[in-house]
Amino acid sequence: MSSSTSTPVEAGPATTAVVVPRRRRGGGDPGDTRPTNWWATALIAVCSLTVIIPLYLAVAVALKTPAQLADGTGFELPWPINGGNFAVAWERTDFPQALLNTAIITVGSVVFTLFTSSLVAYALARNLHRPFFKGVFYYLLAALFVPFPIIMLPLVKQTSLLGLDNPGGMIILYTIYGLSLNIFIYTAFIRSIPIELEEAARMDGASTWRVFRQIVFPLLMPMNATVGILTCVWAWNDFIMPLVVLTSPSDRTLSLAQYVFQGQYNTDYTVAFASYLMAMAPLLIIYIFSQRWVISGVMRGSIK
């Protein structure tokens, strides 16, 4: 007869069960258990098609011959690929000169806009309690409601009399006409900056210019990124203002250079679309290399 022996079990410390959150299907943050909003995802997908489809059409047409374009709807894949349209567009639009003119106008407009708009907005934001500065602020905001076609003809006459019908005049015009919107953007942000920072600097002997340059302007980097992007895209893609202001053919921008494809009876779409892609490429490359600074600036502004 065998006897069973029992081994005593020692009581150990109480153990706490660890609940591991269930991982969302398809990856993502393990701690995020929120359900996927499929309606928003579908809306974003549909909206993205409004950009992807025209871009695909532009690339497909630019790589076709006129005969290939005439035989189809334009959405077919280009085969064989015709890269000669880019060479024709390069020569017909004098692309290097037009690119240089556009780059000079865009860079100059961005630099002058960031400096002047931030400085004027700082002066207005810190003196809005005074009637004169408040009147100037509302006067500049009122300019947002003035359509450009109303002032287009007087603008042509004035630029011609003052000798501003050149890239230098375009830089001045973009800086002035962007002042209203930029001041509206800057002023709200500057008023959220604690005034105690400036008062502490003035107690240490800093002048107003030094306070703006060393304290206020570095804090404006998120707004500088926003205003810089808006001004860059506007100056690069604008067509109406260069058309009515610039008089010399050697000063024409990329948008004006592409206008040569618009004939009276027909349009060379294959070469025109190749020119459009060439004009878009520099701005797209700049954004690809600068997006991390833009995004980081916006994030710093959101947690300011």
C-alpha positions in Angstrom: 0.0 0.0 0.0 1.6 3.2 -1.2 1.2 6.4 0.6 1.1 9.7 -1.2 3.3 12.4 0.0 2.3 16.0 -0.3 4.9 18.7 -0.8 4.1 21.9 1.1 3.7 25.0 -1.0 5.3 28.1 0.3 3.2 31.2 0.2 4.9 33.8 -2.0 4.1 37.4 -2.5 0.9 38.2 -4.1 1.2 38.7 -7.9 -0.6 41.4 -9.8 -2.0 40.5 -13.2 -0.7 42.8 -16.0 -3.3 43.6 -18.5 -1.7 44.1 -21.9 -3.9 46.3 -24.2 -5.0 44.6 -27.3 -3.1 45.6 -30.3 -5.1 47.3 -33.0 -5.5 45.3 -36.2 -3.2 46.5 -38.8 -0.4 47.8 -36.5 -0.1 51.2 -35.0 0.3 52.3 -31.5 -0.3 49.3 -29.1 -1.7 51.6 -26.5 -4.3 53.2 -28.8 -7.5 51.2 -28.7 -9.7 53.7 -30.5 -11.6 52.3 -33.4 -10.7 53.4 -36.9 -13.0 56.0 -38.4 -13.7 54.5 -41.7 -15.9 57.4 -42.9 -13.1 59.9 -42.4 -10.6 57.5 -44.0 -12.9 57.1 -47.1 -13.4 60.9 -47.3 -9.6 61.4 -47.2 -9.1 58.8 -49.9 -11.7 60.4 -52.2 -10.2 63.9 -51.6 -6.8 62.6 -52.4 -8.0 61.3 -55.8 -8.8 65.0 -56.8 -5.0 65.5 -56.6 -3.7 62.2 -57.8 -5.8 61.9 -60.9 -4.9 65.3 -62.4 -1.2 64.7 -61.5 -1.3 61.3 -63.2 -3.0 62.8 -66.3 -0.3 65.5 -66.5 2.5 63.0 -66.3 0.8 60.6 -68.8 0.2 63.4 -71.4 3.7 64.8 -71.0 5.2 61.5 -71.9 3.1 60.9 -75.1 3.3 62.0 -78.6 0.5 64.1 -80.2 -0.6 61.0 -82.2 -0.8 58.9 -79.0 -2.8 61.6 -77.3 -5.2 61.8 -80.2 -5.8 58.1 -80.4 -6.9 57.7 -76.7 -8.6 59.5 -73.8 -5.3 60.7 -72.2 -5.4 58.3 -69.3 -3.7 55.4 -71.0 -0.2 54.6 -70.0 2.3 56.2 -72.4 4.1 53.6 -74.5 6.5 54.0 -76.0 7.6 56.8 -73.6 8.4 60.1 -75.4 10.8 62.2 -73.3 11.4 64.7 -76.1 8.6 66.9 -74.9 10.7 68.1 -72.0 13.5 69.1 -74.4 11.1 71.0 -76.6 9.6 72.8 -73.6 13.0 73.6 -72.2 14.0 75.4 -75.4 10.6 77.0 -76.3 10.1 78.6 -72.9 13.7 79.6 -72.4 13.4 77.6 -69.1 16.7 78.6 -67.4 16.0 82.3 -67.7 12.4 82.0 -66.7 13.4 79.8 -63.7 16.0 82.3 -62.6 13.5 85.2 -62.8 10.9 83.2 -60.8 13.4 82.2 -58.2 14.7 85.8 -57.7 11.1 87.1 -57.3 10.1 84.3 -55.0 13.1 84.4 -52.7 13.1 88.2 -52.5 9.4 88.3 -51.8 9.7 85.7 -49.0 12.7 87.4 -47.3 11.2 90.9 -47.4 7.7 89.6 -46.4 9.0 87.8 -43.3 11.0 90.9 -42.2 8.5 93.6 -42.9 5.3 91.8 -41.9 6.6 90.5 -38.6 8.1 93.9 -37.7 4.9 95.8 -38.5 2.7 93.2 -36.7 4.9 93.4 -33.6 4.5 97.2 -33.5 0.7 96.9 -33.9 0.2 94.0 -31.5 2.0 95.8 -28.6 0.1 99.0 -29.2 -3.4 98.0 -30.1 -4.7 99.8 -27.0 -3.9 103.1 -28.7 -6.5 104.5 -31.1 -3.9 105.3 -33.9 -2.5 101.8 -34.0 -5.9 100.2 -33.8 -7.0 102.3 -36.8 -4.0 101.2 -38.8 -4.7 97.6 -38.0 -8.3 97.7 -39.1 -7.3 99.7 -42.2 -4.8 97.0 -43.2 -7.5 94.3 -42.6 -9.9 96.2 -44.8 -7.5 95.8 -47.7 -8.3 92.0 -47.7 -11.7 92.8 -49.1 -10.5 94.8 -52.1 -10.4 92.5 -55.2 -7.2 92.7 -57.3 -9.0 93.4 -60.7 -10.3 96.7 -59.2 -6.8 98.1 -58.7 -5.1 96.3 -61.6 -5.3 99.1 -64.1 -4.1 101.9 -61.7 -1.3 99.4 -60.7 -0.1 99.1 -64.3 0.0 102.9 -64.7 1.9 103.5 -61.4 4.4 100.7 -61.9 5.2 102.1 -65.4 5.6 105.7 -64.1 7.8 104.6 -61.2 9.9 102.2 -63.2 8.8 99.1 -61.2 7.8 97.0 -64.2 10.6 94.5 -63.5 11.5 91.7 -61.0 12.5 94.3 -58.4 9.0 95.9 -58.6 7.4 92.5 -58.4 9.2 91.8 -55.1 7.9 95.1 -53.7 4.3 94.5 -54.9 4.2 91.0 -53.4 5.5 92.3 -50.1 3.0 95.1 -50.0 -0.1 93.1 -51.1 0.7 90.3 -48.7 0.9 92.7 -45.8 -2.7 92.6 -44.8 -3.1 88.8 -44.4 0.3 88.4 -42.9 -0.3 91.0 -40.2 -3.5 89.3 -39.4 -1.6 86.0 -38.9 1.3 87.5 -37.0 -0.7 89.8 -34.7 -2.8 87.1 -33.1 0.4 85.0 -32.4 2.4 87.9 -31.0 -0.3 88.8 -28.5 -0.1 85.3 -27.1 3.6 85.8 -26.3 4.0 86.8 -22.6 4.9 90.5 -22.3 7.0 89.6 -19.2 9.8 88.2 -21.5 10.2 91.6 -23.2 10.0 93.5 -19.9 12.8 91.3 -18.4 15.0 92.0 -21.4 14.3 95.8 -21.2 15.3 95.7 -17.5 18.6 94.3 -18.6 19.1 97.2 -20.9 17.9 95.8 -24.2 16.5 98.1 -26.8 13.2 97.6 -28.6 15.0 96.4 -31.8 17.1 94.0 -29.8 14.0 92.6 -28.0 12.4 92.0 -31.3 15.5 90.5 -32.9 16.6 88.2 -30.1 13.4 87.3 -28.3 10.2 87.9 -30.4 11.4 86.9 -33.8 12.8 83.5 -32.8 9.4 82.7 -31.2 7.7 83.5 -34.5 9.3 80.6 -36.3 5.9 78.7 -36.6 4.3 81.7 -38.1 7.4 82.4 -40.3 7.0 78.9 -41.7 3.3 79.5 -42.5 3.8 83.0 -44.0 6.8 81.8 -45.9 5.0 78.9 -47.5 2.0 81.0 -48.4 4.2 83.7 -50.0 6.4 81.3 -51.8 3.5 79.4 -53.4 1.8 82.7 -54.3 4.8 84.3 -55.9 5.9 81.1 -57.7 2.5 80.3 -59.2 1.1 83.8 -59.8 0.1 84.6 -63.3 -2.1 87.8 -63.3 0.3 90.2 -61.6 3.4 89.3 -63.7 1.2 89.5 -66.8 0.1 93.0 -66.3 3.3 94.4 -64.6 6.3 92.9 -66.4 7.0 94.5 -69.8 10.3 93.0 -70.9 10.2 89.5 -72.4 13.5 88.7 -70.7 11.8 89.2 -67.3 8.9 86.8 -67.7 8.4 84.2 -65.1 7.6 80.5 -65.5 3.9 81.0 -65.5 4.2 83.6 -68.3 6.6 81.4 -70.2 4.0 78.6 -70.3 1.6 80.9 -71.9 3.3 80.5 -75.3 1.6 77.1 -75.7 -1.8 78.7 -75.8 -2.3 79.2 -79.6 -5.1 80.9 -81.3 -6.4 77.7 -83.0 -4.8 74.8 -81.2 -2.6 73.9 -78.2 0.4 71.6 -78.1 -0.8 69.7 -75.0 2.0 67.2 -74.8 4.7 69.9 -74.7 2.6 72.2 -72.5 2.1 69.5 -69.8 5.8 68.8 -69.9 6.4 72.5 -69.2 3.9 72.4 -66.4 5.7 69.5 -64.7 9.1 71.3 -65.1 7.7 74.4 -63.5 6.2 72.4 -60.6 9.3 70.3 -59.9 11.5 73.0 -58.2 8.8 73.9 -55.7 8.1 70.3 -55.0 11.7 69.5 -54.4 12.1 72.5 -52.0 9.1 71.2 -50.0 10.4 67.7 -49.8 13.7 68.9 -48.3 12.2 71.5 -46.0 9.1 69.8 -44.8 10.7 68.6 -41.5 11.6 72.1 -40.6 8.1 73.3 -41.5 6.4 70.5 -39.5 8.7 71.0 -36.5 8.0 74.7 -36.5 4.3 74.1 -36.5 4.6 71.6 -33.6 6.7 74.0 -31.6 3.9 76.5 -32.1 1.2 74.1 -31.0 2.9 73.3 -27.6 4.1 76.8 -27.0 
